Each structure stands twice: as C-alpha cells, then as structure tokens.
Amino acid sequence: MAPKSKQRGNARGQKSSKRVKTKEEFRVNEEVEPVNMESMGHPEIYPLVLTTKTQEIFNCRVDEDFTDEEPYKLIKKQEEYKEFKDYFPEDIPVYKPPISKPWVSLGSEKEVEEESVKESTKQITYMISRKRSQFGAPIKFRDQNASSIKDAYIECTAYPDKNFTIKELEKDVGMQVVPQITDTSTQTRWTYPKNATTQYYPREFSEEEKEILGQSKPLTDFLNNASISVEIALQQNEIMNTFVDDWKSLAEEESSFGDKTDTHLKEYQSFTDLHSLTEKTITCVSWHPDIYGLIAVSVAVRLSFEERVHFSGKLLLQPSLILFWSFSDPIHPQLMLESPDDIFCFKFCPTNPNIIAGGCINGQIVMWDITAHAERIENIKTGGSRSKKATLKPMFLLEPDSNKEAMYIRHSAVSSIENGHKKVITDIHWLSDKFEINRMGSVFENRSEICCQLVTCSADCTICFWDIRPQKASTPQPAEKKKEENIEIPLDIPSTFLHLDLSWKPLSKIRLSKGETSLDHCPVKISLSEDHLLNKAQDKVLAQNKVVKAEEMNPYHNLESGLANILKPIEDFCTKFFVGTEEGEVIYTDWKLERDPDTGRLMAKKPVNLYTVHDGAIHTVQRSPFYKDIILTIGGWNVAIWKEGIMTGPLLQSSCAPRKYTSGHWSLTRPGVFYVGREDGYIDIWDLLEKTHEPAHSQNICITMITYITPWTFSAKQQFIAVADYYGTLHILEIPWSLSHPSGNEVSSISHYFEREVKHLDYVEQRKKIREQEKKEMELENEKKKVRTYQKSKEQLEAELKMDYDSYLELEKTILISLGLLKPTDTKPFIDVI
C-alpha cells in the first residue's frame, strides 16, 4: 500500500518503492482511491492511495513513518478496525418516525383552493346511440371531401382572451416619415375689395305737381277701377291664408287621425354582450346626446337579493360595466365604463356629454370623464361627423371594424359610502345649468353656465342633492396630513373629479315623512320642474356643437365652488317636484328645508299632495316634452297623467292592464303618444287623439320582461326607440311615420283635451261638494225628526197608540169576516165573542 503524499504527483511516483498490502490485509473505505491493477503485474496485489488524514490514523505518514531506511509497514485488519472505532464517535443519531398531531388551520387551504383550477362553465354531455338492429354490423370507412358536404366540419376560430393577454409596456419601434407633396395649380381673377357708399335724397313732387296730379282724370279713373280689386284681395287675406300648402296639411290629417295601416314598430338592430360569462339584465339605457348612432346601457347581474348575498364573494371578481354600442358594430362594445358595483341608473351631463354620472346598487355615485376617449367614439362610421348627420346603412354594407378590442375606462371618482345612500340608487338627474341650490334648498343663479349639481333618490327613503365642485374646508388641514393624502394617480384615470373620490358627501338630504308615524316614503322615481330646460339645453348643445374635445379647455377641469360666492337669488322659482314611491303613491312636495321650531333642526316640508292611484311600484315619472306641467306616471297595472297645480287627481287614469307595466316614455315628436312596456314583452302604444280609454296598438317585442324604453330622433324622416329586456338584449326599433310625425294642430288638440279634463275634474269636484252638502242637509233633517219625536207629550203618544190599536182591530175584523169566522153584523171583537 502506498500512502498519499501532500503532493499527489510525488506519491504516485514513489509507489514502486513502497510495499503494497494484499486485499486480505486491508479493507478499502471511501477515502481510498483505487489504482489500476494491470500496471502492477500481480493479480493479488492492489495499490492504494491514502490521504493525509488516513495516514495520520494508521501512523503511516510520509517522511515520518516511512523513510528510506523503513520503506514499508505492516498494518493488520484488527488494528485497523479498532482505530476506526476509536476515531468515530458512537453517539450516532437514531431515526425517529414523526408522530401524528391534530390539524391546525392557518389559512393555507384557502390559498390552495383559490389557486386550484376549477371548471367555470357547465359540462356538456353528449349521448351517441344506434339502432339495435345495427349492433355488430360491419363498418366501412371511406374518404370524402369535407368542404362539399354540409356540416361536415366545424371551424373553431381563435379570439383574443383578456385573461391571457399580456400588455406590452415597452416596445422598440423604428419609423421614417416622408412628407407628402402635392402639386396643384389654380388661376383666379383677384379683385381688391373696397367699401363704397351712396347717399341720395328721396324724390318728391312739388306742391304744384301734387295739385295737378290730384285733379287729373287718368289718376281718378285708375283709383276707381283698382279699389274694388284691392278690397276683394284684402278680404280674402283676412278670411284664409293663401300661402298654406293644402295638400300637405291634408296628408298629415289623414296619416294622423284615421290611418292604421302603418303602426307597426320595425326591428332595426339588436345588441347582446356575447363575451359576458354571467347572465345579466339591462337596468338603464341612454342615447348619446351628440354622437348619432351611439347608445349606452348599464348591465347588472340577474340575481335576487338572497342570491346576491350568497354569491357576494364571486360577484366582487366580476366587472360592473356600462357598455357603449354603435350601429356599425353590433357585437363589440366601443367603450366599457367600469364601476365598483352594478349600475342601476346613469345620465349624461347636458352641458358636456363626456361627463357621466351613475348610481350603484350599494348607494354610491360614480363619475366618469371620457374626454380622452372622445375622439375614438366620434370616428364611428355611423355617427362620426358632428356637422353633418350620417346616413344609416344596412348591416351587410357596413365594413368590419379593424380594432375589435374593447377599451375599459376606470371611474374618476366615487362618493363616500358612509355619508351617502345606504341602498340602491333608483333615479338620478342633473340640475339645469341656469340655477343652483344651497344646503337650505334656496335657488340662485348659476354663473358658470355648466351643470354642476345632481339629485338622486334611493330605496333608503332619502333624496340627496350633490355638488361636484370642491367645497371649501371649514378648518385648514395641516401640511403633514396633506402630504399623507397626496396619492399617486394612475395615468389612465383623469384628475377631473379627484377631489371627490371617496370623500364626496351630499349637499342636502331630504326624507319624505308619512306624518303621524315614524315611517318614511320610499322614493323610486322623481321629476323636477326643470326637466324641460334640460331638453332645451341638450338641443342647444347639438345645434352649436359645444362638445369639449381632448385638446381644448374643459371647464370641468377648473371647477370652483360657487356656494361661497355672493350669488343672486332667483325669485318666484318653483321648488316643488313629483315623486313616485315603491308603494304606488304619487307625491307632490317641496325640496326646500325648514327649521323645526322645537328642535331647531333642518327638516323637509310636509308633502303638498299625496295620491294613491297605482297598485304597484312606480317605474316612470316623466314630464311631457311639449307641456312642462303635464306628468306621466306608470306603475303597477295602470297609467296616469297629471297636471301640475291640479290637486283633485289625475287627468287620465287607465284601467287595469292584462299584465303588469314595467317602464314607459313620452314620444319625442307627437304630444299625444307615449309608449308603455309590460312584463310579458309587449309594448302598449297610446295615442290620445285616437283612444283615451285603452292603448291604440299593442305589439310583442320579446319573450321576457321589458326593463327600459327610450326613443331617439335620428333625423326628420327617421326615428328609433330602444327597448331593453330582462335577458340583457337591447332591441332597436324603427318608429313608423304615423307615430313620429304630428299633425298640424295636434299640439293644440291635445292641449284642449287636457283643458277639458281639467274642467271635468272641477265639475266632478263641485258635484262632490254639492252631494256632500245635500248629505249633510239630509242628516240634519233626520236629526231634527228624531228630536221632534222625542219632544211629543204623553197625551199625543197615547192618542197615536190608540189609533194604531183601532186600525189593528179593523184589520182583524176584515180578515175574520173573509174567513167566515165572524158575521158582518157583529160589532164585538172576535176575542169577546169567544
């Protein structure tokens, strides 16, 4: 055996002078490096190389135990084992198996469950069967052309999935721009403009000329001959207007008052969100006030309250959206507005359609600013031009949009969840740009001339007024707190309403008390007296094209609180409004607050009037676009029309419908037409010029409940009506000519009808008063008779009793004579005879 030296090369060179042990004398361990046996020549001798540590153990160190005088050393196996045993310790760790203990949950199983893959779609089961007679029959396969046989193959095209789309944050792109050059030439005759004036005096006859002409015979003859014709012409002008087109008026009268051939709503287009994995319903619909062919809808999960509570955890992972649909693309939404929860109502700002306000199911108000994306939606094929209306084309002529990826837009601000509504917001309205209110409900001029205040109602029995301008804080905040609140804003969120986010509180809050009880009315829909002003403001915006572009100055980016400034109050302003409740009540009340004389707290005034004409929740409270004091209410199984200022009741109240009413809307062009949606998918079309006791026409639109109806005027010759259903489909229907074009005197005819109904109500009210007065007089006369009866003397009572007894005896005698029991000559009574 040759020990390993400190230098491995030298040790290998000395192995010829060292004695090598046999394999019986030494046990090879892990520290021994074997050497090739063939180089030694003897089959029984194995060379070994020992490390320095092994040499120290066996006392066979080079240059110390091995020298030239003692070139070898004998080591026995017993000594080797004993030395190894002394060298290695005996306390070797013993393996102990783990002991089972009870499971203690630290939350890891939830992480495992969330990370685990679960099936999100329902499994489809297919059953393939064959006839019993074909069991075991031989099968022959043959080749065929799949393209020549119908349904031979199914093509599964790829589509982009948002969940597996990686957003590219950085990309190197190189391009080279070359200016486009066009050579043109023109030739014009240039003239230099200059101002020129002319001054002249009127030519007048002299006195002599006037006297000569007045005495001339030709002038006298002319006046005598022409005076008769002039008088006839003047009389004709007083009798009739010669410039009226009689044929046009005749056609209007025929199409409006008797023509029933064209009253069918024709379906033009429909929209459905095919990419949504959950079943949703449409809660609100609104046409874009400026871009033609663009419509926005809010969708909500189709669940009951108990189901929402049960699946609340899963609902948080699903986006709540407002979808923007265009006539040019019925499959892909143009924009998607994200919100923290499902939206149940929303409105475009009348002075800037890029500002949108919506009400959530959790009671929060959400604000969006889509100014940065205005150019994207303005370039839509069917409505991209502001100056000129586009012409709608059939679907097969529309080119497919190259950019199919929908754009998600985050909200700019949400209201404070602690200080706002506690339940779902059922209605929202922008106040007019002509006025603004303070915390007391007083009305002042709006000098900014932009809509900056909102009003909402909720199922928590409150009506709130909101101001989107920053309010001045009562106490200055320290600088440290301001630094803490300075949070970085993501680049995709505009800073228009950053001052409102999560801190927006209502300007004032109204509760509609029921009076003697501690309960409150639950408002569902409201209608302000200034709704007609908003319609005029929108028409003005459309006429003047005052939509704010991204590169222009947006007045909503520099909002300043106007409540702290000295504003001019508006006198004789009507602060009363109509409210429709969940119990079917129509309330006419005031939004001004007054102080309680006992507590000094601000509280709402008592309702001016309260009517109960509907037998279910009210879904529509809307003012007529033609008469500012006419209001349409729809709820339960009937319809009612009211006139503001008439306290006796509705002008029109329909009978019970076959199915429950769910929504409705006035016609935008005909004052006597309105549309009502039912829960069975039908639309009732009311035409007050034709019938006032029942709908003039009913048409089936879908197989489920209609949730929202809103018409829209595309042009003077074409109108549409949007109908949303419970299954999430938006139907666009074209309104026929007879329902969209009024007659020449329809406005005055409907106005006269309302006036007649007002007179009828006054007559009925007067008759009620007369009948009540007659009833009181009759009751008073009966009381007097009773008093007279009690005031009779004893002698009078005895005389009356005697007369009654005598009449009884006479009657008895007559009956006995007729029976043969008494003779006519007997004068004694029958009892005395017996």
Secondary structure, 3 states (H helix, E strand, C coil): CEECCCCHHHHHHCCCCCCCCECCCCCCCCCCEECCHHHCCCCCECCEEECHHHHHHCCCCECCCECCCCCCCCCCHHHHHHHHHHHCCCCCCCCCCCCCCCCCCCCHHHHHHHHCCCCCCCCCCCCCCCCHHHCCCCCCCCCCCHHHCCCCCCCCCCCCCHHHCCCCCCCCCCCCCCCCCCCCCCCCCCCCCCCCCCCCCCCCCCHHHHHHHHCCHHHHHHHHHHHHHHHHHHHHHHHCCCCCCHHHHHHHHHHHHCCCCCCCCEEEEEECCCCCCCCEEEEEEEECCCCCCEEEEEEEECCCHHHHHHCHHHHCCCCEEEEEEECCECCCCCEEEEECCCEEEEEECCCCCCEEEEEECCCCEEEEECHHHHHHHHCCCCCCCCCCCCCCCCHHHCCCCCCCCCEEECCCEEECCCCCCCCCEEEEEECCCCEEECCCCCEEECCCCCCCEEEEEECCCEEEEEECCCCCCCCCCCHHHHHHHCCCCCCCCCCCCHHHCCCECCCEEEECECCCCCCECCEEEEECCCHHHHHHHHHHHHHHCCCCCCCCCCHHHHCCCCCCCCCCECCCCCCEEEEEECCCEEEEEECCEEECCCCCCEEECCCCEEEECCCCCEEEEEECCCCCCEEEEEECCEEEEEECCCCCCCCEECCCCCCCEEEEEECCCCCCEEEEEECCCEEEEEECCCCCCCCCEEEECCCCCEEEEEEEECCCCCEEEEEEECCCCEEEEECCHHHHCCCCCHHHHHHHHHHHHHHHHHHHHHHHHHHHHHHHHHHHHHHHHHHHHHCCCHHHHHHHHHHHHHHHHHHHHHHHHHHCCCCCCCCCCHHHHC
